[in-house]
């Protein structure tokens, strides 16, 4: 009986150690996959016509809102559209209204022969608004990073855009902005264009000298 107990305990210990070893391998594998995804992610400015399917978008958006944020304030309002008529309407209105804008940069964008639309032809667009809380900008930044990294892991390309937030403030765009149903006290902060990539851009150099270790 004593011998049986010892053998049983030994078997349990071996199984436990094997499990720990297997979990360690899985953890290492997951870490590598995460690092590879981060290092492989690029800003995409050419997309295939197919919108991102809603099941994939649901996964990406759940990852996004699980980002760290101060005091769990979740100080973001997220709006998503893959309605081609809605997105085309924003672009068409901008081409006409932006060309007459007193803002030189906006006018130059709208009249440029190289203008590819505010969203670079992306079939799915995420509009992100935030309030004016002390940490809200940081919170939304972390949420957007979660969104873009998880999108990459799902084979979806992204590009973060600031100029369209200004374009949507044109008086002529008021109807489209209203459709976003942004809460009172919030403002449009960032737009992320999304879709299946139609290009594979190379990484731009990063300045490692920006990092310093302090002793």
PASE-235880 format. One record per atom (N, C-alpha, C): residue number from 1; atom name; x, y, z. Coordinates in Angstrom, 3 decimals, decimal comma. Layout:
N
(NUM CA (X Y Z))
...
END
This chain:
215
(1 N (0,836 -1,204 0,000))
(1 CA (0,000 0,000 0,000))
(1 C (0,869 1,251 0,000))
(2 N (1,922 1,215 0,850))
(2 CA (2,818 2,361 0,945))
(2 C (3,512 2,593 -0,395))
(3 N (3,926 1,447 -1,004))
(3 CA (4,604 1,547 -2,297))
(3 C (3,659 2,135 -3,349))
(4 N (2,402 1,698 -3,318))
(4 CA (1,406 2,200 -4,273))
(4 C (1,219 3,710 -4,119))
(5 N (1,189 4,156 -2,834))
(5 CA (1,021 5,588 -2,559))
(5 C (2,181 6,395 -3,110))
(6 N (3,387 5,858 -2,914))
(6 CA (4,582 6,565 -3,401))
(6 C (4,570 6,672 -4,916))
(7 N (4,207 5,543 -5,566))
(7 CA (4,158 5,535 -7,031))
(7 C (3,109 6,523 -7,540))
(8 N (1,948 6,529 -6,849))
(8 CA (0,868 7,442 -7,254))
(8 C (1,308 8,900 -7,129))
(9 N (1,938 9,217 -5,990))
(9 CA (2,409 10,586 -5,766))
(9 C (3,455 10,986 -6,809))
(10 N (4,333 10,029 -7,124))
(10 CA (5,365 10,311 -8,127))
(10 C (4,729 10,599 -9,487))
(11 N (3,703 9,807 -9,826))
(11 CA (3,018 10,003 -11,103))
(11 C (2,343 11,363 -11,149))
(12 N (1,698 11,740 -10,028))
(12 CA (1,034 13,046 -9,962))
(12 C (2,048 14,168 -10,121))
(13 N (3,192 14,036 -9,436))
(13 CA (4,233 15,069 -9,523))
(13 C (4,762 15,197 -10,952))
(14 N (4,989 14,035 -11,594))
(14 CA (5,488 14,064 -12,962))
(14 C (4,476 14,721 -13,900))
(15 N (3,194 14,379 -13,696))
(15 CA (2,146 14,986 -14,523))
(15 C (2,097 16,488 -14,304))
(16 N (2,237 16,911 -13,030))
(16 CA (2,220 18,339 -12,707))
(16 C (3,389 19,060 -13,374))
(17 N (4,589 18,449 -13,257))
(17 CA (5,773 19,063 -13,863))
(17 C (5,657 19,118 -15,382))
(18 N (5,091 18,055 -15,965))
(18 CA (4,888 18,046 -17,417))
(18 C (3,935 19,153 -17,828))
(19 N (2,873 19,323 -17,020))
(19 CA (1,908 20,382 -17,289))
(19 C (2,549 21,750 -17,200))
(20 N (3,384 21,930 -16,149))
(20 CA (4,075 23,218 -15,998))
(20 C (4,979 23,479 -17,199))
(21 N (5,691 22,405 -17,615))
(21 CA (6,590 22,554 -18,751))
(21 C (5,815 22,897 -20,019))
(22 N (4,658 22,207 -20,200))
(22 CA (3,830 22,461 -21,369))
(22 C (3,270 23,872 -21,340))
(23 N (2,809 24,306 -20,142))
(23 CA (2,293 25,674 -20,006))
(23 C (3,381 26,689 -20,292))
(24 N (4,603 26,359 -19,831))
(24 CA (5,725 27,256 -20,094))
(24 C (5,990 27,401 -21,572))
(25 N (5,897 26,261 -22,285))
(25 CA (6,100 26,298 -23,730))
(25 C (5,018 27,126 -24,405))
(26 N (3,766 26,909 -23,943))
(26 CA (2,655 27,662 -24,524))
(26 C (2,823 29,153 -24,270))
(27 N (3,240 29,494 -23,038))
(27 CA (3,416 30,908 -22,710))
(27 C (4,500 31,517 -23,583))
(28 N (5,633 30,772 -23,727))
(28 CA (6,714 31,274 -24,560))
(28 C (6,245 31,438 -25,995))
(29 N (5,470 30,457 -26,483))
(29 CA (4,947 30,524 -27,845))
(29 C (4,045 31,730 -28,028))
(30 N (3,168 31,981 -27,040))
(30 CA (2,264 33,125 -27,115))
(30 C (3,031 34,433 -27,099))
(31 N (4,065 34,498 -26,259))
(31 CA (4,874 35,707 -26,203))
(31 C (5,508 35,958 -27,561))
(32 N (6,058 34,918 -28,178))
(32 CA (6,694 35,078 -29,478))
(32 C (5,690 35,534 -30,530))
(33 N (4,502 34,965 -30,513))
(33 CA (3,480 35,346 -31,482))
(33 C (3,090 36,806 -31,305))
(34 N (2,984 37,249 -30,061))
(34 CA (2,623 38,639 -29,797))
(34 C (3,701 39,580 -30,302))
(35 N (4,947 39,253 -30,005))
(35 CA (6,063 40,089 -30,457))
(35 C (6,109 40,125 -31,982))
(36 N (5,941 38,973 -32,605))
(36 CA (5,970 38,912 -34,067))
(36 C (4,852 39,756 -34,678))
(37 N (3,675 39,721 -34,064))
(37 CA (2,546 40,507 -34,574))
(37 C (2,841 41,998 -34,478))
(38 N (3,366 42,418 -33,328))
(38 CA (3,698 43,837 -33,132))
(38 C (4,745 44,285 -34,150))
(39 N (5,781 43,474 -34,338))
(39 CA (6,867 43,862 -35,229))
(39 C (6,454 43,809 -36,709))
(40 N (5,437 43,018 -37,014))
(40 CA (5,012 42,874 -38,411))
(40 C (3,948 43,885 -38,813))
(41 N (3,323 44,543 -37,844))
(41 CA (2,216 45,444 -38,154))
(41 C (2,698 46,692 -38,901))
(42 N (1,997 47,066 -39,966))
(42 CA (2,318 48,255 -40,758))
(42 C (1,045 49,069 -40,974))
(43 N (1,199 50,342 -41,245))
(43 CA (0,060 51,169 -41,640))
(43 C (-0,274 50,866 -43,091))
(44 N (-1,517 50,499 -43,341))
(44 CA (-1,967 50,097 -44,670))
(44 C (-2,792 51,226 -45,290))
(45 N (-2,461 51,551 -46,532))
(45 CA (-3,180 52,612 -47,240))
(45 C (-3,720 52,143 -48,593))
(46 N (-3,875 50,849 -48,725))
(46 CA (-4,518 50,265 -49,910))
(46 C (-5,219 48,998 -49,443))
(47 N (-6,529 48,938 -49,675))
(47 CA (-7,341 47,847 -49,133))
(47 C (-8,125 47,138 -50,224))
(48 N (-8,412 45,870 -49,987))
(48 CA (-9,330 45,133 -50,836))
(48 C (-10,746 45,637 -50,570))
(49 N (-11,643 45,391 -51,488))
(49 CA (-12,992 45,967 -51,405))
(49 C (-13,860 45,317 -50,333))
(50 N (-13,584 44,065 -49,987))
(50 CA (-14,446 43,354 -49,040))
(50 C (-14,349 43,941 -47,646))
(51 N (-15,491 44,252 -47,001))
(51 CA (-15,464 44,714 -45,616))
(51 C (-14,984 43,599 -44,692))
(52 N (-14,487 43,970 -43,548))
(52 CA (-14,102 42,976 -42,539))
(52 C (-15,386 42,335 -42,015))
(53 N (-15,439 41,009 -41,988))
(53 CA (-16,663 40,343 -41,544))
(53 C (-16,948 40,682 -40,085))
(54 N (-18,205 40,700 -39,731))
(54 CA (-18,619 41,197 -38,423))
(54 C (-18,122 40,338 -37,265))
(55 N (-17,987 39,042 -37,467))
(55 CA (-17,476 38,176 -36,402))
(55 C (-16,034 38,553 -36,069))
(56 N (-15,232 38,802 -37,102))
(56 CA (-13,845 39,225 -36,879))
(56 C (-13,811 40,592 -36,215))
(57 N (-14,653 41,512 -36,674))
(57 CA (-14,695 42,841 -36,072))
(57 C (-15,102 42,762 -34,603))
(58 N (-16,037 41,889 -34,275))
(58 CA (-16,455 41,743 -32,872))
(58 C (-15,278 41,328 -32,008))
(59 N (-14,477 40,398 -32,505))
(59 CA (-13,292 39,962 -31,755))
(59 C (-12,310 41,111 -31,573))
(60 N (-12,056 41,836 -32,657))
(60 CA (-11,108 42,955 -32,613))
(60 C (-11,596 44,033 -31,646))
(61 N (-12,872 44,347 -31,690))
(61 CA (-13,418 45,398 -30,831))
(61 C (-13,417 44,984 -29,360))
(62 N (-13,627 43,703 -29,093))
(62 CA (-13,548 43,223 -27,704))
(62 C (-12,131 43,354 -27,176))
(63 N (-11,157 43,033 -28,034))
(63 CA (-9,756 43,231 -27,639))
(63 C (-9,486 44,710 -27,374))
(64 N (-10,043 45,564 -28,218))
(64 CA (-9,815 47,002 -28,085))
(64 C (-10,291 47,520 -26,730))
(65 N (-11,511 47,177 -26,344))
(65 CA (-12,070 47,745 -25,111))
(65 C (-11,553 47,056 -23,855))
(66 N (-10,725 46,033 -24,026))
(66 CA (-10,059 45,421 -22,881))
(66 C (-8,691 46,038 -22,619))
(67 N (-8,434 47,182 -23,237))
(67 CA (-7,190 47,910 -22,998))
(67 C (-7,176 48,482 -21,585))
(68 N (-5,990 48,664 -21,015))
(68 CA (-5,910 49,335 -19,720))
(68 C (-6,409 50,766 -19,840))
(69 N (-7,042 51,254 -18,791))
(69 CA (-7,518 52,646 -18,804))
(69 C (-7,682 53,125 -17,367))
(70 N (-7,447 54,397 -17,154))
(70 CA (-7,400 54,967 -15,808))
(70 C (-8,735 54,799 -15,086))
(71 N (-8,667 54,178 -13,902))
(71 CA (-9,832 54,018 -13,022))
(71 C (-11,016 53,355 -13,726))
(72 N (-10,708 52,577 -14,760))
(72 CA (-11,728 51,888 -15,551))
(72 C (-12,808 52,851 -16,043))
(73 N (-12,387 54,071 -16,388))
(73 CA (-13,345 55,082 -16,865))
(73 C (-13,868 54,750 -18,256))
(74 N (-13,062 53,975 -19,031))
(74 CA (-13,453 53,604 -20,394))
(74 C (-13,963 54,836 -21,157))
(75 N (-13,127 55,845 -21,174))
(75 CA (-13,535 57,161 -21,679))
(75 C (-13,472 57,250 -23,188))
(76 N (-14,108 56,294 -23,828))
(76 CA (-14,160 56,297 -25,283))
(76 C (-15,580 56,009 -25,761))
(77 N (-15,870 56,456 -26,943))
(77 CA (-17,122 56,101 -27,617))
(77 C (-16,707 55,643 -29,011))
(78 N (-17,061 54,421 -29,357))
(78 CA (-16,587 53,797 -30,591))
(78 C (-17,758 53,608 -31,549))
(79 N (-17,589 54,072 -32,760))
(79 CA (-18,606 53,911 -33,794))
(79 C (-17,958 53,218 -34,989))
(80 N (-18,650 52,261 -35,561))
(80 CA (-18,102 51,469 -36,662))
(80 C (-19,054 51,527 -37,850))
(81 N (-18,486 51,679 -39,043))
(81 CA (-19,329 51,664 -40,244))
(81 C (-18,639 50,914 -41,376))
(82 N (-19,414 50,040 -42,028))
(82 CA (-18,975 49,460 -43,291))
(82 C (-20,032 49,727 -44,364))
(83 N (-20,815 50,780 -44,107))
(83 CA (-21,839 51,209 -45,055))
(83 C (-21,168 52,038 -46,150))
(84 N (-21,045 51,466 -47,333))
(84 CA (-20,300 52,121 -48,415))
(84 C (-20,904 53,464 -48,801))
(85 N (-22,236 53,584 -48,734))
(85 CA (-22,882 54,849 -49,093))
(85 C (-22,544 55,934 -48,074))
(86 N (-22,533 55,559 -46,807))
(86 CA (-22,201 56,510 -45,736))
(86 C (-20,763 56,999 -45,884))
(87 N (-19,839 56,070 -46,078))
(87 CA (-18,430 56,439 -46,190))
(87 C (-18,161 57,231 -47,467))
(88 N (-18,795 56,836 -48,559))
(88 CA (-18,629 57,573 -49,820))
(88 C (-19,208 58,975 -49,710))
(89 N (-20,305 59,113 -48,979))
(89 CA (-20,911 60,429 -48,789))
(89 C (-19,983 61,378 -48,059))
(90 N (-19,303 60,870 -47,037))
(90 CA (-18,325 61,701 -46,308))
(90 C (-17,224 62,153 -47,253))
(91 N (-16,716 61,237 -48,053))
(91 CA (-15,638 61,568 -48,992))
(91 C (-16,087 62,578 -50,048))
(92 N (-17,243 62,342 -50,635))
(92 CA (-17,730 63,236 -51,700))
(92 C (-17,979 64,644 -51,163))
(93 N (-18,549 64,702 -49,971))
(93 CA (-18,802 66,012 -49,359))
(93 C (-17,498 66,737 -49,079))
(94 N (-16,504 65,975 -48,622))
(94 CA (-15,211 66,598 -48,331))
(94 C (-14,546 67,133 -49,589))
(95 N (-14,626 66,371 -50,673))
(95 CA (-14,007 66,833 -51,927))
(95 C (-14,550 68,199 -52,342))
(96 N (-15,843 68,369 -52,178))
(96 CA (-16,469 69,627 -52,590))
(96 C (-16,261 70,728 -51,561))
(97 N (-16,565 70,411 -50,299))
(97 CA (-16,474 71,435 -49,250))
(97 C (-15,029 71,748 -48,896))
(98 N (-14,184 70,709 -48,862))
(98 CA (-12,783 70,918 -48,505))
(98 C (-12,065 71,797 -49,501))
(99 N (-12,432 71,692 -50,762))
(99 CA (-11,788 72,494 -51,806))
(99 C (-12,015 73,984 -51,586))
(100 N (-13,112 74,331 -50,921))
(100 CA (-13,433 75,747 -50,672))
(100 C (-13,016 76,192 -49,266))
(101 N (-12,408 75,273 -48,515))
(101 CA (-12,052 75,586 -47,136))
(101 C (-10,965 76,651 -47,046))
(102 N (-11,037 77,480 -46,017))
(102 CA (-9,994 78,477 -45,773))
(102 C (-8,758 77,843 -45,138))
(103 N (-8,911 76,619 -44,696))
(103 CA (-7,782 75,869 -44,160))
(103 C (-6,958 75,363 -45,346))
(104 N (-5,757 75,912 -45,503))
(104 CA (-4,933 75,619 -46,675))
(104 C (-4,605 74,127 -46,788))
(105 N (-4,336 73,510 -45,669))
(105 CA (-3,982 72,084 -45,694))
(105 C (-5,163 71,244 -46,161))
(106 N (-6,338 71,572 -45,651))
(106 CA (-7,528 70,825 -46,010))
(106 C (-7,876 71,038 -47,480))
(107 N (-7,736 72,268 -47,947))
(107 CA (-8,013 72,568 -49,354))
(107 C (-7,046 71,831 -50,269))
(108 N (-5,780 71,757 -49,843))
(108 CA (-4,777 71,055 -50,643))
(108 C (-5,098 69,561 -50,720))
(109 N (-5,554 68,987 -49,624))
(109 CA (-5,941 67,570 -49,616))
(109 C (-7,086 67,310 -50,585))
(110 N (-8,120 68,134 -50,481))
(110 CA (-9,337 67,910 -51,270))
(110 C (-9,111 68,074 -52,765))
(111 N (-8,161 68,918 -53,144))
(111 CA (-7,946 69,208 -54,559))
(111 C (-6,754 68,450 -55,155))
(112 N (-6,056 67,698 -54,330))
(112 CA (-4,885 66,974 -54,812))
(112 C (-5,301 65,885 -55,809))
(113 N (-4,603 65,764 -56,929))
(113 CA (-4,914 64,691 -57,894))
(113 C (-4,599 63,305 -57,324))
(114 N (-3,805 63,273 -56,239))
(114 CA (-3,438 62,002 -55,609))
(114 C (-4,357 61,634 -54,437))
(115 N (-5,390 62,441 -54,226))
(115 CA (-6,299 62,195 -53,102))
(115 C (-7,025 60,859 -53,295))
(116 N (-6,891 59,964 -52,329))
(116 CA (-7,484 58,626 -52,417))
(116 C (-8,692 58,473 -51,497))
(117 N (-9,222 59,602 -51,037))
(117 CA (-10,328 59,545 -50,090))
(117 C (-9,798 59,661 -48,671))
(118 N (-10,636 60,121 -47,788))
(118 CA (-10,225 60,319 -46,400))
(118 C (-9,803 59,022 -45,731))
(119 N (-10,334 57,884 -46,217))
(119 CA (-10,084 56,592 -45,561))
(119 C (-9,272 55,643 -46,445))
(120 N (-8,653 56,159 -47,488))
(120 CA (-7,828 55,356 -48,395))
(120 C (-8,590 54,169 -48,978))
(121 N (-9,873 54,335 -49,161))
(121 CA (-10,671 53,275 -49,751))
(121 C (-10,961 52,115 -48,818))
(122 N (-10,721 52,289 -47,526))
(122 CA (-10,986 51,208 -46,567))
(122 C (-12,483 50,918 -46,512))
(123 N (-12,876 49,646 -46,512))
(123 CA (-14,293 49,310 -46,494))
(123 C (-14,928 49,347 -45,109))
(124 N (-14,096 49,355 -44,079))
(124 CA (-14,588 49,412 -42,694))
(124 C (-13,850 50,534 -41,974))
(125 N (-14,582 51,376 -41,280))
(125 CA (-13,967 52,530 -40,616))
(125 C (-14,463 52,606 -39,178))
(126 N (-13,522 52,834 -38,268))
(126 CA (-13,845 52,973 -36,846))
(126 C (-13,616 54,429 -36,445))
(127 N (-14,656 55,041 -35,903))
(127 CA (-14,605 56,431 -35,451))
(127 C (-14,514 56,410 -33,925))
(128 N (-13,512 57,093 -33,375))
(128 CA (-13,280 57,047 -31,929))
(128 C (-13,377 58,444 -31,344))
(129 N (-14,267 58,588 -30,388))
(129 CA (-14,437 59,856 -29,677))
(129 C (-14,024 59,665 -28,222))
(130 N (-13,642 60,745 -27,584))
(130 CA (-13,252 60,690 -26,176))
(130 C (-13,737 61,933 -25,463))
(131 N (-13,795 61,846 -24,144))
(131 CA (-14,145 63,032 -23,364))
(131 C (-12,878 63,814 -23,046))
(132 N (-12,997 64,821 -22,211))
(132 CA (-11,853 65,679 -21,926))
(132 C (-11,208 65,374 -20,583))
(133 N (-11,356 64,144 -20,112))
(133 CA (-10,743 63,742 -18,852))
(133 C (-9,223 63,812 -18,904))
(134 N (-8,620 63,895 -17,726))
(134 CA (-7,161 64,054 -17,625))
(134 C (-6,403 62,953 -18,372))
(135 N (-6,878 61,727 -18,296))
(135 CA (-6,153 60,608 -18,881))
(135 C (-6,845 60,025 -20,114))
(136 N (-7,889 60,659 -20,567))
(136 CA (-8,703 60,077 -21,635))
(136 C (-7,931 59,865 -22,932))
(137 N (-7,073 60,804 -23,274))
(137 CA (-6,282 60,668 -24,489))
(137 C (-5,374 59,449 -24,437))
(138 N (-4,756 59,232 -23,262))
(138 CA (-3,890 58,064 -23,098))
(138 C (-4,710 56,780 -23,171))
(139 N (-5,871 56,802 -22,515))
(139 CA (-6,742 55,621 -22,522))
(139 C (-7,132 55,238 -23,942))
(140 N (-7,535 56,248 -24,720))
(140 CA (-7,960 55,976 -26,097))
(140 C (-6,783 55,514 -26,953))
(141 N (-5,605 56,057 -26,669))
(141 CA (-4,414 55,619 -27,397))
(141 C (-4,127 54,146 -27,156))
(142 N (-4,234 53,711 -25,905))
(142 CA (-3,992 52,302 -25,589))
(142 C (-5,072 51,417 -26,194))
(143 N (-6,302 51,907 -26,184))
(143 CA (-7,397 51,140 -26,788))
(143 C (-7,167 50,968 -28,289))
(144 N (-6,739 52,052 -28,953))
(144 CA (-6,492 51,981 -30,397))
(144 C (-5,335 51,042 -30,711))
(145 N (-4,325 51,038 -29,874))
(145 CA (-3,210 50,120 -30,094))
(145 C (-3,680 48,675 -29,980))
(146 N (-4,487 48,385 -28,968))
(146 CA (-5,069 47,042 -28,858))
(146 C (-5,834 46,679 -30,126))
(147 N (-6,612 47,626 -30,611))
(147 CA (-7,424 47,379 -31,803))
(147 C (-6,539 47,055 -33,005))
(148 N (-5,489 47,838 -33,205))
(148 CA (-4,664 47,655 -34,393))
(148 C (-3,814 46,386 -34,328))
(149 N (-3,325 46,053 -33,129))
(149 CA (-2,526 44,840 -33,001))
(149 C (-3,397 43,599 -33,143))
(150 N (-4,575 43,622 -32,522))
(150 CA (-5,466 42,466 -32,649))
(150 C (-5,958 42,331 -34,098))
(151 N (-6,166 43,457 -34,775))
(151 CA (-6,553 43,407 -36,184))
(151 C (-5,469 42,715 -37,010))
(152 N (-4,231 43,093 -36,768))
(152 CA (-3,113 42,460 -37,487))
(152 C (-3,112 40,963 -37,260))
(153 N (-3,372 40,543 -36,025))
(153 CA (-3,355 39,109 -35,719))
(153 C (-4,485 38,375 -36,435))
(154 N (-5,516 39,108 -36,855))
(154 CA (-6,644 38,522 -37,591))
(154 C (-6,506 38,703 -39,097))
(155 N (-5,351 39,210 -39,537))
(155 CA (-5,133 39,400 -40,967))
(155 C (-5,765 40,659 -41,528))
(156 N (-6,109 41,594 -40,657))
(156 CA (-6,775 42,842 -41,062))
(156 C (-5,781 43,999 -40,978))
(157 N (-5,723 44,802 -42,021))
(157 CA (-4,842 45,960 -42,047))
(157 C (-5,516 47,188 -41,457))
(158 N (-4,718 48,089 -40,919))
(158 CA (-5,249 49,313 -40,310))
(158 C (-4,334 50,501 -40,597))
(159 N (-4,917 51,677 -40,504))
(159 CA (-4,128 52,905 -40,476))
(159 C (-4,881 53,904 -39,604))
(160 N (-4,173 54,526 -38,674))
(160 CA (-4,761 55,534 -37,792))
(160 C (-4,706 56,889 -38,490))
(161 N (-5,833 57,591 -38,488))
(161 CA (-5,959 58,834 -39,253))
(161 C (-6,442 59,982 -38,370))
(162 N (-5,788 61,129 -38,518))
(162 CA (-6,201 62,312 -37,777))
(162 C (-6,939 63,326 -38,634))
(163 N (-6,511 63,479 -39,893))
(163 CA (-7,104 64,500 -40,764))
(163 C (-8,609 64,358 -40,952))
(164 N (-9,157 63,140 -41,079))
(164 CA (-10,608 63,035 -41,250))
(164 C (-11,405 63,556 -40,058))
(165 N (-10,790 63,584 -38,877))
(165 CA (-11,518 64,137 -37,725))
(165 C (-11,748 65,630 -37,923))
(166 N (-10,769 66,307 -38,553))
(166 CA (-10,941 67,729 -38,868))
(166 C (-11,938 67,904 -40,003))
(167 N (-11,863 67,021 -40,980))
(167 CA (-12,765 67,123 -42,129))
(167 C (-14,223 67,011 -41,698))
(168 N (-14,493 66,153 -40,726))
(168 CA (-15,868 65,959 -40,270))
(168 C (-16,404 67,139 -39,463))
(169 N (-15,527 68,088 -39,161))
(169 CA (-15,978 69,309 -38,468))
(169 C (-16,418 70,393 -39,450))
(170 N (-16,220 70,157 -40,746))
(170 CA (-16,723 71,118 -41,735))
(170 C (-18,247 71,202 -41,614))
(171 N (-18,810 72,388 -41,722))
(171 CA (-20,271 72,529 -41,602))
(171 C (-21,040 71,606 -42,549))
(172 N (-20,487 71,391 -43,734))
(172 CA (-21,165 70,553 -44,726))
(172 C (-21,225 69,074 -44,302))
(173 N (-20,358 68,694 -43,376))
(173 CA (-20,314 67,301 -42,907))
(173 C (-21,187 67,079 -41,670))
(174 N (-21,897 68,102 -41,246))
(174 CA (-22,641 68,027 -39,981))
(174 C (-23,617 66,853 -39,934))
(175 N (-24,265 66,576 -41,056))
(175 CA (-25,228 65,478 -41,087))
(175 C (-24,568 64,133 -40,849))
(176 N (-23,396 63,934 -41,432))
(176 CA (-22,668 62,674 -41,244))
(176 C (-22,139 62,568 -39,815))
(177 N (-21,635 63,689 -39,295))
(177 CA (-21,145 63,681 -37,920))
(177 C (-22,280 63,356 -36,947))
(178 N (-23,453 63,899 -37,205))
(178 CA (-24,605 63,644 -36,338))
(178 C (-24,977 62,165 -36,328))
(179 N (-24,828 61,494 -37,472))
(179 CA (-25,167 60,079 -37,564))
(179 C (-24,259 59,213 -36,683))
(180 N (-23,097 59,725 -36,348))
(180 CA (-22,194 58,970 -35,478))
(180 C (-22,696 58,932 -34,035))
(181 N (-23,629 59,817 -33,716))
(181 CA (-24,255 59,782 -32,394))
(181 C (-23,220 59,836 -31,271))
(182 N (-22,326 60,786 -31,377))
(182 CA (-21,273 60,938 -30,372))
(182 C (-21,873 61,559 -29,116))
(183 N (-21,595 61,003 -27,934))
(183 CA (-22,197 61,513 -26,702))
(183 C (-21,828 62,966 -26,416))
(184 N (-22,694 63,633 -25,727))
(184 CA (-22,421 65,018 -25,319))
(184 C (-21,193 65,043 -24,417))
(185 N (-20,328 66,023 -24,650))
(185 CA (-19,105 66,120 -23,858))
(185 C (-17,938 65,353 -24,447))
(186 N (-18,189 64,651 -25,559))
(186 CA (-17,131 63,908 -26,254))
(186 C (-16,785 64,619 -27,563))
(187 N (-15,592 64,361 -28,055))
(187 CA (-15,204 64,894 -29,357))
(187 C (-14,498 63,801 -30,157))
(188 N (-14,619 63,877 -31,459))
(188 CA (-13,974 62,909 -32,335))
(188 C (-12,465 63,081 -32,228))
(189 N (-11,766 62,000 -31,865))
(189 CA (-10,339 62,094 -31,594))
(189 C (-9,475 61,395 -32,631))
(190 N (-9,949 60,286 -33,170))
(190 CA (-9,134 59,501 -34,084))
(190 C (-10,045 58,617 -34,936))
(191 N (-9,579 58,314 -36,123))
(191 CA (-10,305 57,414 -37,014))
(191 C (-9,342 56,319 -37,460))
(192 N (-9,805 55,087 -37,452))
(192 CA (-8,975 53,976 -37,905))
(192 C (-9,648 53,322 -39,105))
(193 N (-8,974 53,393 -40,236))
(193 CA (-9,457 52,743 -41,449))
(193 C (-8,988 51,294 -41,427))
(194 N (-9,888 50,376 -41,810))
(194 CA (-9,596 48,956 -41,678))
(194 C (-10,042 48,181 -42,919))
(195 N (-9,341 47,118 -43,198))
(195 CA (-9,713 46,254 -44,302))
(195 C (-8,631 45,222 -44,552))
(196 N (-8,909 44,304 -45,464))
(196 CA (-7,904 43,311 -45,812))
(196 C (-6,868 43,975 -46,718))
(197 N (-5,589 43,870 -46,360))
(197 CA (-4,547 44,649 -47,040))
(197 C (-4,408 44,315 -48,521))
(198 N (-4,117 45,367 -49,274))
(198 CA (-3,839 45,223 -50,696))
(198 C (-2,421 45,708 -50,984))
(199 N (-1,582 45,724 -49,943))
(199 CA (-0,181 46,124 -50,082))
(199 C (0,599 45,538 -48,902))
(200 N (1,909 45,519 -49,035))
(200 CA (2,781 45,020 -47,962))
(200 C (3,951 45,981 -47,800))
(201 N (3,711 47,135 -47,181))
(201 CA (4,780 48,130 -47,063))
(201 C (5,902 47,668 -46,135))
(202 N (7,104 48,147 -46,421))
(202 CA (8,253 47,853 -45,568))
(202 C (8,196 48,707 -44,308))
(203 N (8,847 48,237 -43,275))
(203 CA (8,901 48,995 -42,019))
(203 C (9,780 50,232 -42,190))
(204 N (9,371 51,314 -41,570))
(204 CA (10,206 52,517 -41,560))
(204 C (11,173 52,422 -40,381))
(205 N (12,355 53,045 -40,506))
(205 CA (13,356 52,928 -39,443))
(205 C (12,838 53,496 -38,122))
(206 N (13,250 52,884 -37,048))
(206 CA (12,933 53,370 -35,707))
(206 C (14,224 53,796 -35,025))
(207 N (14,160 54,869 -34,276))
(207 CA (15,342 55,426 -33,620))
(207 C (15,497 54,823 -32,226))
(208 N (16,346 53,803 -32,111))
(208 CA (16,574 53,154 -30,815))
(208 C (17,251 54,095 -29,836))
(209 N (17,850 55,181 -30,338))
(209 CA (18,486 56,153 -29,455))
(209 C (17,499 56,903 -28,581))
(210 N (16,198 56,787 -28,901))
(210 CA (15,187 57,421 -28,059))
(210 C (15,043 56,704 -26,718))
(211 N (15,598 55,495 -26,638))
(211 CA (15,515 54,704 -25,418))
(211 C (16,781 54,889 -24,593))
(212 N (16,635 55,190 -23,333))
(212 CA (17,794 55,321 -22,442))
(212 C (17,532 54,563 -21,155))
(213 N (18,549 53,873 -20,689))
(213 CA (18,495 53,222 -19,381))
(213 C (19,158 54,157 -18,361))
(214 N (18,470 54,361 -17,253))
(214 CA (18,974 55,280 -16,221))
(214 C (19,472 54,482 -15,026))
(215 N (20,668 54,844 -14,542))
(215 CA (21,241 54,184 -13,352))
(215 C (21,323 55,179 -12,204))
END
